[in-house]
Amino acid sequence: MEYFTPEGTEVKASRIAQGCMRIAGLSDGELDAMIGADLDAGINFFDHADIYGRGRCEEKFGEYLRRNPSARGRMYIQTKCGIINGKRYDFTEKHLTESVEGSLRRLGVERIDVLLLHRPDTLCEPETVAEVFDRLHRDGKVRYFGVSNHNPFQIELLQKYVGHKLVFDQMQFGPAHTGMIDAGLHVNMTDRASVMRDGMTLDYCRLHGITIQPWSPFRAKAGSYLGSPLHGRLNRALRTLAAKYGITDSAAVIAWILRHPAVMQPIIGSTNPGRIAAAAKASGVVITHEEWYDVYRAAGNSIP
């Protein structure tokens, strides 16, 4: 596993992170095997959210840490807040404070390594967010801060008031979800791909040293594209890469993401130890410039 230090941090993070959205229903043995596979593969960064499993995912992770207290020193824990029952967003002082306290309690830890604002709250008062972040950091409850699904001007607005560097932006990205790439390739065109949907988040993050965390890298609109007959050309391209580099198709996706010069830390979500170990092998694979574009086009994306 390769490691990197996100700008603005002193963290030595694995290039691949583990998402914990699906762990609520795992048995203790299954969870132990999953996290053990992560750590054995060198994955030391774990992504949560207070809404995953309505808090049960954080609780399960906390139960694991109580069974394996020495594991805490081998991992970084990130969680997200701001979504209320899938119905609204809330960046008020009350909700942010209560959310962090709840996550700390469920996880059974004294400090969260990274806290992300999950989705933009249009009623956000950035001065309030700044005050809450300052207090959480001062009290030793959160070390670093970031956002998820935010565009450049939303980040700029927050960063104007927040004294702590926003170090991550978690965005969906993969061969079948390339909005961050398309408009930059179709500059001065009038086709559908030229429509700028995210304010050039990719280039903004590169300019400002913000690490992008691609979520759901294996998903298309109709679900996973891996092995799907709806994405035959893409799967053939991934199999070609996999065969060349001796990795799995899913690892080929991760290698494709990591090949981009933007600093990215893709989040996998598998709970299967074998698949975790296989995906981790992408860390040491560097595909060629031509191979990257082959996969991009195979996913149905056009080159002007």
ABEGO torsion letter per residue (X at the ends): XBBBBBBGBABBBBABBBBAAAAAABBAAAAAAAAAAAAAAGBABBBBBAABGGGAAAAAAAAAAAABAAAAAABBBBBBBGBBGGABBBABAAAAAAAAAAAAAAAGBABBABBBBABBBAABBAAAAAAAAAAAAAAGABABBBBBGBBAAAAAAAAAABABBBABBBBBBEAABAAAAAAAAABGBABAAABBAAGGAAAAAAAAGBBBBBBGAABBAAEBABGBAAAAAAAAAAAAAAAAAGBBAAAAAAAAAAABABBBBBBBABABAAAAAAAAAAAABBBBAAAAAAAAAAAGBBBX
